[in-house]
Amino acid sequence: MATINPDLTTREALRAWLSEVHGPNGTASLDAKRVVDDTFTDDIEIRYGNNPPITGKPTASAMFEMQYGALDGLTHEIPDFDFIAPDKLYQPALTRWLVKGDDPEKDWYTVQAMSTFWLREENSKLKVRKAEIVIDVNAVTERMKAKGLI
């Protein structure tokens, strides 16, 4: 396993990285290609709960394109995080989901999540090589299905 530059894993650097990953140019943009290209390694493995893993950028892109295509909004509030050297980041999040066409004044779904990211340095930047995410988005998924979005 390659060593990550310690300057990339200071508390301040990790907070900035998380803000970038989840901010206006990250997941909040609902731009699947940008999120996948900027956040994940080519060999990414993403596992949601007990579901089979999603492996590789093409599969991750397809999954996020489907998901983001059914949304008008997605936010992540990161109250805290813990980094365990050499490469593991634990990140709880309060996520808010707005299904496409729903009222942004009242129809957001709020869902707690817990993620574990295994990081790798590529071209002097952090990337996620593996992610395990525990989140229950059944209410969001049911709303998307009811509207014929997925």
C-alpha positions as CSV (number, residue, x, y, z in Angstrom):
1,M,0.0,0.0,0.0
2,A,1.4,3.4,-1.0
3,T,1.8,6.0,1.7
4,I,-0.4,9.1,1.6
5,N,1.4,12.4,2.0
6,P,0.7,13.5,5.6
7,D,-0.1,17.0,4.4
8,L,-3.2,15.6,2.8
9,T,-4.5,14.0,6.0
10,T,-4.3,16.8,8.5
11,R,-7.6,17.6,10.1
12,E,-7.8,20.9,8.1
13,A,-6.9,19.2,4.8
14,L,-9.5,16.4,5.3
15,R,-12.2,18.9,6.2
16,A,-11.5,20.9,3.0
17,W,-11.5,17.6,1.0
18,L,-14.8,16.5,2.4
19,S,-16.3,20.0,1.7
20,E,-15.1,19.7,-1.9
21,V,-16.4,16.2,-2.3
22,H,-19.9,17.1,-0.9
23,G,-20.0,20.8,-1.9
24,P,-21.4,22.7,-5.0
25,N,-18.8,21.2,-7.3
26,G,-19.2,17.7,-5.7
27,T,-22.2,15.6,-4.8
28,A,-24.4,18.7,-4.5
29,S,-23.9,19.4,-8.2
30,L,-25.7,16.2,-9.1
31,D,-23.0,15.8,-11.9
32,A,-22.3,12.0,-11.8
33,K,-19.3,12.2,-14.2
34,R,-17.6,14.9,-12.2
35,V,-18.2,13.2,-8.8
36,V,-16.9,9.9,-10.0
37,D,-13.9,11.3,-11.9
38,D,-12.9,13.7,-9.0
39,T,-13.6,11.4,-6.1
40,F,-12.9,7.8,-6.9
41,T,-10.0,5.7,-8.2
42,D,-10.4,3.7,-11.4
43,D,-10.8,0.5,-9.3
44,I,-13.3,1.9,-6.9
45,E,-15.5,-0.5,-4.9
46,I,-18.6,0.9,-3.3
47,R,-20.8,-1.1,-1.0
48,Y,-24.2,0.1,0.3
49,G,-25.1,-2.0,3.4
50,N,-25.5,-5.7,2.5
51,N,-25.8,-5.1,-1.2
52,P,-23.3,-6.5,-3.7
53,P,-20.4,-4.1,-4.3
54,I,-20.3,-1.6,-7.2
55,T,-16.9,-1.9,-8.8
56,G,-15.1,0.3,-11.2
57,K,-15.7,3.8,-12.4
58,P,-18.1,2.9,-15.3
59,T,-20.4,1.0,-13.0
60,A,-20.2,3.8,-10.3
61,S,-21.0,6.4,-13.0
62,A,-24.1,4.5,-14.2
63,M,-25.4,4.1,-10.6
64,F,-24.9,7.8,-9.8
65,E,-26.3,9.0,-13.1
66,M,-29.5,7.0,-12.4
67,Q,-29.7,8.3,-8.9
68,Y,-28.8,11.9,-9.6
69,G,-31.2,11.9,-12.6
70,A,-34.1,11.4,-10.2
71,L,-33.1,14.2,-7.9
72,D,-33.4,18.0,-7.9
73,G,-31.2,18.3,-4.8
74,L,-28.8,16.5,-2.5
75,T,-26.9,17.9,0.4
76,H,-24.5,16.4,3.0
77,E,-23.9,17.9,6.4
78,I,-20.7,16.4,7.9
79,P,-20.8,17.1,11.7
80,D,-17.5,15.3,12.3
81,F,-15.1,12.7,11.0
82,D,-12.2,10.5,12.1
83,F,-9.1,9.5,10.2
84,I,-7.3,6.4,11.1
85,A,-3.9,6.1,9.5
86,P,-2.8,5.0,7.1
87,D,-5.9,5.4,4.9
88,K,-9.3,5.1,6.6
89,L,-11.8,7.9,7.1
90,Y,-15.0,7.5,9.0
91,Q,-17.6,10.0,8.1
92,P,-21.1,10.4,9.5
93,A,-23.5,12.5,7.5
94,L,-26.9,14.1,7.6
95,T,-28.1,13.8,4.0
96,R,-31.0,15.7,2.5
97,W,-32.7,14.4,-0.7
98,L,-35.1,16.3,-3.0
99,V,-36.8,14.1,-5.6
100,K,-37.2,15.6,-9.0
101,G,-40.3,17.7,-9.3
102,D,-41.0,17.8,-5.5
103,D,-41.5,21.1,-3.6
104,P,-38.1,22.4,-2.4
105,E,-39.9,24.2,0.4
106,K,-41.3,21.1,2.1
107,D,-40.4,17.8,0.4
108,W,-36.8,17.1,1.4
109,Y,-36.1,13.7,2.8
110,T,-33.6,13.7,5.7
111,V,-31.5,10.6,6.1
112,Q,-28.6,9.7,8.5
113,A,-25.7,8.0,6.9
114,M,-22.3,6.5,8.0
115,S,-19.5,6.0,5.5
116,T,-16.1,4.5,5.7
117,F,-13.7,5.5,3.0
118,W,-10.4,3.9,2.2
119,L,-8.2,6.6,0.6
120,R,-5.4,6.6,-1.9
121,E,-3.2,9.5,-3.1
122,E,-3.3,10.0,-6.9
123,N,-1.5,12.9,-8.5
124,S,-1.1,14.6,-5.1
125,K,-4.9,14.4,-4.4
126,L,-7.0,12.2,-2.3
127,K,-9.3,9.6,-4.0
128,V,-11.6,7.0,-2.5
129,R,-10.5,3.5,-3.5
130,K,-13.2,1.7,-1.4
131,A,-16.4,3.0,0.3
132,E,-18.8,1.2,2.6
133,I,-21.9,3.3,3.2
134,V,-24.7,2.5,5.7
135,I,-27.9,4.5,4.7
136,D,-31.6,3.7,4.4
137,V,-33.0,5.6,1.4
138,N,-36.0,3.4,1.0
139,A,-38.4,6.3,1.4
140,V,-36.5,8.3,-1.2
141,T,-36.4,5.3,-3.6
142,E,-40.1,4.6,-3.1
143,R,-40.9,8.3,-4.0
144,M,-38.7,8.0,-7.1
145,K,-40.5,4.8,-8.1
146,A,-43.9,6.3,-7.5
147,K,-43.1,9.2,-9.8
148,G,-41.7,6.8,-12.5
149,L,-38.2,8.2,-12.2
150,I,-36.5,4.9,-11.7
